[in-house]
Amino acid sequence: MCLFCKIVNKEIPANIILENDDFLAFHDINPKAPIHILAIPKKHVDSFHTADGELMSKMTSFIQNVAKEVNIDKSGYRVITNIGENGGQEVKHLHFHILGGAKLKWEHFSDADPQGHF
């Protein structure tokens, strides 16, 4: 069972922000912004690449509600999902990073290794 499935099953504690029958949102333990929340489906899905449209439709509304819950819906926020090893996915369970609470920079590509793909 993956780390996030254990959080869903309440086997591992998390600082939960919002939860419904299908999704869970909780604070990231290694925040990259003043507000850094992870939103996950409760049902295990490996990544965005394997998610279906119905799940993503529901996930969109859930993420919007999370942004409202933490008061970043008006000031702005960033939503990121990493897919696969080269995309930086560390936990093989679909999750979206919701970052806000400050004017966010875009510097994390400075250490990227293009691996001859350009």
C-alpha positions in Angstrom: 0.0 0.0 0.0 1.4 3.4 -0.9 2.0 6.3 1.5 -1.0 8.3 0.4 -3.3 5.2 0.6 -2.1 4.9 4.2 -3.1 8.5 4.8 -6.5 7.9 3.3 -7.0 4.9 5.5 -5.9 7.0 8.6 -2.9 4.7 9.2 -0.6 7.7 8.9 -1.6 11.0 10.4 -1.9 14.1 8.2 -3.0 17.7 8.8 -6.2 17.5 6.8 -7.7 20.7 5.3 -10.7 19.3 3.4 -12.2 15.8 2.8 -15.2 14.4 1.0 -16.2 10.9 -0.1 -13.8 10.9 -3.1 -10.9 13.2 -2.2 -8.6 14.3 0.6 -6.4 17.5 1.0 -3.7 17.9 3.6 -0.6 20.1 4.3 2.6 19.0 2.6 5.2 18.0 5.2 7.9 19.7 3.1 6.3 23.0 2.0 7.7 25.0 -0.9 5.4 28.0 -0.3 3.6 29.5 2.7 0.6 27.4 1.8 1.4 24.0 0.3 -1.4 21.5 0.2 -1.6 18.1 -1.5 -5.0 17.0 -3.0 -5.4 13.3 -3.7 -8.2 11.0 -4.8 -9.0 8.5 -2.1 -9.1 5.7 -4.8 -5.5 4.8 -5.8 -4.6 6.2 -9.3 -0.9 6.0 -10.2 -0.6 9.4 -11.9 -2.4 12.0 -14.0 -1.4 10.0 -17.1 -3.7 7.1 -16.0 -6.5 9.3 -14.6 -9.9 9.4 -16.4 -11.9 12.4 -17.3 -14.6 11.8 -14.8 -12.2 11.7 -11.9 -10.4 14.9 -13.1 -13.7 16.7 -13.5 -14.5 16.0 -9.8 -10.9 16.8 -8.8 -11.1 20.2 -10.4 -14.0 21.2 -8.2 -12.4 19.8 -5.1 -9.1 21.7 -5.7 -11.1 24.9 -6.2 -12.9 24.3 -2.9 -9.5 23.7 -1.2 -8.3 27.1 -2.5 -11.4 28.7 -1.0 -11.0 26.9 2.3 -7.4 28.3 2.8 -8.3 31.8 1.3 -6.0 31.8 -1.7 -8.8 31.6 -4.3 -8.8 35.4 -4.8 -5.0 36.1 -4.4 -4.0 33.3 -6.7 -2.3 30.0 -6.5 -0.5 27.3 -8.5 -1.6 23.7 -9.1 1.1 21.2 -10.1 1.1 17.5 -10.7 4.3 15.6 -11.4 4.1 12.5 -13.7 6.7 9.8 -13.7 10.4 9.9 -12.7 11.5 12.6 -15.1 8.5 14.7 -14.0 9.6 14.5 -10.4 6.8 12.2 -9.1 8.0 10.8 -5.8 4.8 9.1 -4.6 3.1 6.9 -7.2 -0.4 8.1 -6.3 -2.0 10.9 -8.2 -1.6 14.1 -6.2 -1.8 17.8 -6.9 0.3 20.4 -5.2 -1.7 23.5 -4.4 0.7 26.4 -3.6 0.0 29.9 -2.6 0.2 32.5 0.1 2.9 34.6 -1.7 3.9 35.7 -5.1 5.4 32.5 -6.4 8.6 32.3 -8.5 9.5 29.8 -11.2 13.1 28.9 -10.5 13.0 25.1 -10.1 14.0 24.5 -13.7 17.5 26.0 -13.2 18.9 22.5 -12.2 17.1 20.5 -14.9 19.1 18.2 -17.1 17.5 18.2 -20.6 19.0 14.7 -21.4 19.3 15.5 -25.1 15.5 15.9 -25.6 15.7 19.4 -27.2 
